[in-house]
Structure formats: structure tokens, C-alpha cells
Amino acid sequence: METGTYLEAIVAKVAAVVEWFFEGVREVPKGDALYVVEHQALRAAREIARMLVQTWLDRQDGGHCGHRWFDEAGNQWEFKQYVRRSVQTLVGQVRVKGAQYYSATAEPRTVVPHYGELGLPRGRYSRAMEEVIALAGAGEVYREGLMLVNRLTGADVSVHKAESTVAAWGREAKEKAKAQVREPQSSAERIAATRPIKGLRQCVTVDGTMVQTTEGWREVKLVATYRFDQEGNKQGQALYAGTLHYHEDYADLAWWLMEHSGASRAEVLVWLGDGAPWVWKVQELLAPEAVAIVDFYHCHARLSALGRALYGDGEAGRRWSQKWTKNLYLGKVEALVRELAGLRASWGEPPGDCADDDPRKLLAEAHRYFVNNAERMRYDVYVARGYPIGSGVVESSCRHIVGLRMKRTATMAWTERNAEAMVQLRCLCASGEWDRFWGFEELWKHIRTLAA
């Protein structure tokens, strides 16, 4: 069919939709007139858009490549028949025609090249529709997110579909990130990777938080990275990655984030954590030359709790914790260690069956903590050099990436697969990297060019 004929047919259909719209809003309830008209107009706009998409698809003639077709590997396929799929798009249901090809030696035996050219996923939803479902599912409780999706698209997406879409997109996100880590580098790229980016001051900070799964409580380990200025203040957007699978995936995802952000080539790299042994194991693996710093505010919280345990909730406990917090900030970590050693000798060692809040146990734990991390507590030096000393960026991500979506109620429990997928997608959203990561950034530039 010629272009002119297509246009005439579309114009006739649009005219019919416009007539249907005005007929539908001839009588509307007073007080809610605009509400009804808006939604009627949205339905009309969707129908017009659906007709445009359907017409464009029909003009592709199923992507017929002739009687014989050769794939990229040079395999020969024979045309078999045309097949059709019903697909839910952002603007409604369309029928997609595709030329099916057959090979007796290949697996699978039949393919529809046109579906690949269109970027059409398996199933009955378009890629754009799946993206909207994944974004809605990652952002809100499924039912609440789907209310908006279904209202605006006219679809009827189920909770089950939202769950499976989030799981699929989350799995794809992790596989994509890990694949980028393992991509072979050219000689020039390997050389560039050894050269620091002049003036780049970057912080990598790590933490973990628990989430309830159907297999029990599991820890989500997160990593965040951001640039900081000469005073140690965060600059720009922080980027995030995380996983429930620490041993299998955490190092790969953290390194991917460092490469992606430039942290792996920073002229000054700070590694911030709460003092847990795993924090420094990862640092030694990925960034052995980084300046390792224990989060100062964890130290402050530990000293405050210890002051209350030793001296009670009154003024004496506050004065003791404030004094030693200040001394620690001024670089007197050795003096603090001696103070704790003396107190430990006075109070005695905790018995094996003592309670968790026993002052002797808290004192022994604090003493070990400050002894083991003393070289990472030179806060006077760090502040003078303009390094960040607080891990608030990653600690807050435990709440806004994991807690707000995955711990909405005390009884909320996830399958491990869905929890892992949700973490991947929420990290991308929190980083502001969604379009760039999926390759949609260039597509949107193209779409905006078309609109102009």
C-alpha cells in the first residue's frame, strides 16, 4: 500500500476516533466534568497512537528476507510461513506479523528475525511496556505501582507479571554489569587503566543491611561511590551497586561500579566502612592503595554506648564519651586504646555466659575494635587532607534502596531471586543511571530529535 493510501486510511480512522470522543463527552457529570473529559481524551489519544503503531508494523511486511536467509554465523534458513503475535504496548494491543524461517540443523529449528530487529521480548509485552512495569515495580509495592501503569496505559497488568518482569530485568542487569567487567581490553585500554585521572577525588563506601526472604534473613551488601571536594564534601550524584550474593557477585559488582564511575583511576581514593573485617577484605582485593578509613560516627556511637554502660545514663557517661570522641577526632587513637586497656583491666574479662549488654563484654569488644582499626582512625590527618570520614551516603542507601521498598512491613518476605533482582533495579534507579545503563539514553536523544 502506498504512503498516500496509508495516510488517507489513518486520517479517516482519526476522524472516527475524534467523533467518538466528542460523542462520549456530550453529557458529563457536573463537578467531575474535566476528570471525565481528560480520561476520555487519553483513551482517544491511545487509540490514535495504537493505530499509528499498528500501521507502521503492517508496513514492515513481517521483515521478509526472501526465500532463503543467512544469519550472522552464515547458517542458511528457509522461509516457512508468516506468524503473528498479539503484543501489549504502551498504547494498546497490536498484532505483529513476522516471517518465520526454518533450519533442520539448527536449535531452535525456527526463528523470526523480524522480532529480533524490533527488539521484541518473548511473551506478549513490548520492551517499552516491560520497562514501565519494571520501573513501577521497583519503585512501589506492586499493586500500587500497577494502579498507575494500568490507569495510564489502559492495560491490565497483573501482580504476577510485575514480579516476573522485575525478576527478569534484575537478572539481566546483574549479568550485563558482570559481563562488562569481563570484557577483554585493548592494549590502549589496559595502559589507560593504570593512569590516574588527574584531580579526581573519589570515595568508595560500603555497608550491609538485612532483608527477610522465604529462606530466612539475608544480608544485602551495598557499595556506593561519589566524588568529593577539597573539604571532603560530596559532589554530584552517588552511584550504587549491591547484592545478596556476597561471595559470588559482590567483588565483581563493586569493581564494575568503580570502573564505571572512574573510582578505579582516581588520583585520591578513600575507602570508608564501619570497621567490619569484610570491609577491608574487599578493599585489599579491589583497592589496596586506597586510604582506608573507619566511619567516625560508628566510633562515636560505640563510645557513647560504652560510656552509658560503664557510667550510667547521666552526666558522667556523657562526659566520658564526649572526651574520648573528641580525642579520637584529634588523632589520639593510641591514648584511647590505652584508656580502654586500663578500664578492661579494672573491670575484668567478661565471663562466657554474660549478657550482650554486660559492661565487661562491651568494653572488651570496644577495645578489640579500636586496636584492630587504629591505623584507619587518623581523623586529624584525614580532615586536614579534606577526606570524608563518614559513611552516611551508603548507610542512607540501606534505607532508601532496601528498607523503603523491601522492608515495608515486618512480615514482608521475598524469594531470594526476587530480592536480588529488586536490589539491582533499585540501585540503578538511585544512581540515576537507568537510561544510560540500558542503552535508552541514545534512543531518547533520537526520539527527541524526531519530535523537534
N, C-alpha and C positions, 0 to 999 in steps of 0.2 A: 504494500500500500504506500502511495506517495505521501510526502510530508504534508502537502496541502489537504489531502483527504483525511489524514490523521487530525490535523488542526480543526477541520470542519466538524469531525465527529466529537472531538473534545469540547469545542465551543458549544455544540448542541447539548452535550451532557451537562456542562457547567450551567448553561441556561436553565436546564431542568432542575438542577440542584438549587439554584438561586430562587426559582419559583417555589420549590418545595419549602425552602427556608421561610419565605415571606408568608406562605400559606400557613405554616406552623406557628408563626408569632402574631397572627392576626388578632387572636384573643389570648391575653396572658393575665395571670392573677395580679391584681393591684398590690403594691407593696413589695412584690418579688419579680416585677417585670424584667428588670435588667438581668437578674440571675438567670431567668429562663432564656432570654434572648442571647446572652453570652454563650450558654451551653448549646443552644440550637445552632448558633453561628459556628461554634467549634466543631460540632458534628458535620456541618456543611463543609467546612474547610477541610476536615479529614477526608470526607468523601471525594472532594475535588483532588486532593493530594493523592489519594489512593488510585484514582483514575489515571493521574499522570504517571505514577509508578507502574501501574499495570500496562499502560500504553507503551512506556519505554521498554518494559520487559518483552512485550509482544514483538516489538521491532527488532529484537536481537535474534529472533528465529531460532532460539534454543542453542545458539553457539555451534551450529552445524559446521564441521570441519571437512566435509567431503566424505566419500565412501570409506576412505582409509585415513587414519590419523596416527601420527607418530608422537609419542610422549618425549619428555626431555632425555630419557635414557635411551631413546632410539627404538623402543618397542613398538611394534605395529598393532593397531587396533582396527577392528571392522565396525562400521556403523550398524547398529542393530535396530533401534527404534527411538521414537520420542517418548519421554516420560514427563509427567507433570507432578509438581508438589504444591500443596497449599501452605503458604508461609504467612505468619503474623508479623507485620511490620509496624513501625511507629504510627502509621496512618491507616492501618486496617489490613484485612486479609487480601492477599494477591495469589495468583496462580503463576508458578514459574515453570516454563517449558524448557526441557533440556535434551540435547541429543545424546543418547546412550551408546557407548562403544563397548565391543566385546573382544576378549582375547582368551583363547583356550589354554594358554600357558601362564597367564598372569594370575595373581591373587590380590584383591578380588578379581573375579572374571569380568565384571562390568564396571565401567566408570562413566561419569557425566562431567566432562571437562568444564562445561559452562558453569556448573555450580561452584567449582574452584575459582573460576575467573570472577564470579560475582562475590566471592568471599562468603558464601552461604554455609553456615554451620550445619551439622547434622540436626535432625529434628525439625520442628515446624516454626521456629522463630528466627528472624533475621539477626545479623550481628549487631545492628544498631539497637534492636529491641532487647537483645540479651544484655547489651551494655547498660541500658537503663535499668533493667531488672537487677543486675549485679550491683550497680551504684545504690539503688534503693534498698536492697537487702543488706548491703554493707553499712548503710547509714542509719537505718532504723529497724526496729522489730519488724519481722516480715509482714505481718498483717497491716501494720500502719504504713509501711513504705509502699505496699501494693495498693492501698486505697488511692494514693496519689497517682501511681502509674496507671491503674485501670481507669481512673476518672479522666485523665488527660489523653490517653490513647484509645479509649473505648474497648480495650482488650479485657480478657477475663483470666488474668494470670493467677495461678494457684500458689499457695504457700510451698507445696512440694516442688513446683517449678522454680520458685525463687531459691529454695535450698540447694537444688541440684545445679542451678546456674552459678550461684556463689561458689559452690564446691569446685565446679569445673574451671571457672575463671581464676580462683585462688590457686588451684593446682597448676594451671598454665602459667600464672605469674611467677611462681617459685621456680618452675622448670626453665622459664625464659631467663630469669636472673642468674641461675646457676650455669646455664649454657653460656651466657656471656662471660662468666668467669673463666670458663674452659676454652674459649675461642683462641685458636693459635694466633700469635702476634708476629708481625713482620719484624725484621731487624731494626728498622727505624723506630717502631713502637716500643720494642724492648729497651732500646737506648733511651728513648724519651721517658720511659717509666722510671729510670734511675736518676733523673734530673729533677730536683725540687722546683716547684713553682715559686718564683721569687715573690716575697711579700705575703704569701698565703699562710695565714694563721688559722689552724683548724683544730676543733675539739671533737673527739670521739668519746661518747659516754654510754655506759651500759648498765642495765638493771633487769630485774625479773619480777614477775607478778604471777600469782596463782589463778587458775581458772578451773572450774568444775566441769569434768567430762563424764560421760557414761562409764568410763573405765576408771574413774577416780580423779582426784585433784592432780593437775599437771601444771608445771611452771612454763609460762611464756617468757622467753628471754628476748629482750629488745635491745637494739643498738640505735643510737641517734648520732648525727654529726652535724656540725654547724661551724660557720666562720666566726671569729671573734676579733675585736679591735685591740688597740694598744693598751686599753684599760681592762681587757678581759670581758667586755660586754658582747653578747650575742649579736651578730649581724645577719640579717636576712632570714630566709626560710630554713628551718631544720629539716633534715631528711631522715627517714626511719626505715628499719627493717626488723624482722622478728620471726621467731619460730617456736613451736613446742618441741621440735626435734633438735635438741642441743647438739648431741654427738654427731648426728648425720648431716645437719644443714647449717648450723649457726655460723661456723667459720666461713663457709662459702658465701653466705648472705652478707655477713659483716664486711668481708673483703670486697664483694660486689658494690656495696654501698660506699666504701672508701674509694674505690676506683671511680665510681660514678660521680662522686662529689669532689674528687681531687684530693681527698684527705691522704691518700697513699703517697702523694707527692708534695705534701705541704712542707713549707720551709720550717714552720714550727708546728709540731703536732702534740697535743695534750690528750692523754687517755685518763678519763675520770670514771671512778667506780666507788662502790660502797665499802670496799675492803675485803669482800668475799674472795676466797682463793681462785675460783673460776675466772674472775675478772682479770686477774694478772696472767693466768694461763693463756687466755685468748690474746691478751696484749703482747705477751712474749712471742706468740706464734705469728701474729699479724703485723705488729708494730714495735719490735724490740727497741728501737731508737726513740720511741715517744717518751715524753715526760709523763711519768705515771703519778697520778695524784689521787689520794683518797678524798672523797667528798667531805668537806669541812663540816657540813651541817649534820652528817651522820655522827661525826666525832662529838659535836656539841650535844646532840640528843643522847648519846651514850653517857657522856659526863653528867648531864642533867639527871638521867635516871639513876646513875650511881650515887650522885650527891643525895638524892632523896632516900635511897636505900640505906646509906651509911649514917645520915644525919637527920632524917625525917623530912617532912614537907615544909618545914619552917624556914626561917631566915638562914640558919646555919648551913643547911643543904644548898640553898641558892647561892650563898656567898662562896662556898667551896667550889661549886661547878662553874660559877662565873669567873672566879680567879683562874682556874686551870684552863677554861676555854680561852680566856684572854692570853694566857701564857703560851698556849698552843698556837694561837694566831700569830703571836710574835716570834715563833720559831723555837720555843723552848720545849721541844718534844722530849728531849733527854731528861729534863727536870721533871716532867710529868711522869715519865716511866719510873724514875726513882721514887716519886711520891706514891705511886701505885704499888711499887715493890715494898715500900715501908709499911703501907696500910695492909697489904696482903700478909706480911709477916706478923703484924699486930693482931689481925682478925683470925688468922689461921686458915688452913686449907679447908675447902668445903668437903663434907662427907659425901660418900657416893649416893646416898639416898636423900640429899637435901632438895628442897623445893626450888623451882626455877627462879623465884624472887628472893631467895636467900642472899643476903648481902655478900656473904663469902663467895658464893658462886658468881654473882655479878662482878665482883671485884677481880676474881681470877680470870674471867672471860675478858674483862676490860684490859687487864694487864697484858694478856697474850695478844689482844687486838692491837694495842699501841706498840708493843715490842715488834710484832711481825710487820707492821706497816710504817714504822718510824721514818724510813727513808722516803716515804711517799707523803710525808706530812710537813714539808719545809715551806709552810704557808707564807712566812715572811719573804722568802725568795720568790715564790710564785706570784705574790701580789706585786712585788717590786718589778717583776718582768711582765706584768699585765696578762697573767694566765687566769682563766676561770678556775674557781675552786669549789663550785657547787654543781651537783649533777641534777639540778631541778628540771632541766629540759627532758631528760629521759624518764625521771620519776613521774613527771606530769603525764608523759605518754602512757605510762602504765594505767593511768586513769582514763585519759581521753581516747586512747586507741583500744584498750582492752576493757576497762571497767565499765564505761558508759554503754557499750554495746553488748558485752559478753557476760556481765555480772549485774544485769538489771534487777534481778530478784535473787533471793537466797536459794531458791530451788532450780534456777536456770542451769541446765546441764547440756553439754554439747557432745556430739560424737567427735572423736578426735580428728577425723577427716574434715568436718565442717569447721571446727575450731581453728585448725591450721589454715584453712582457706580464708576464713574471716580475718585472721591476723594479717595475711598477705595483702588483702584488698584494703584493709583499713590503714595499713602502713603507707600504701600508695596514695590514698586519699589525703592522709595527714601531711604527706610530703608535698602535696600539690603537683605530683608527677604523673597523674593518671594519663593524660593525653600523650605526653612525651613517651612514657614507658610503652604504651600500646601502639605507638605509631600514628595516633589520631591527630597529633599536632599538625603535621603536614597536610593531612586530609582536611582539617578545619581551615587551614590557610587557603587551600584550593576552593573550599566551599565559599569562603568569604570573598574570594576573587570572583567567583561566579556571580555572587549577589551584587558585587559592585558593577 
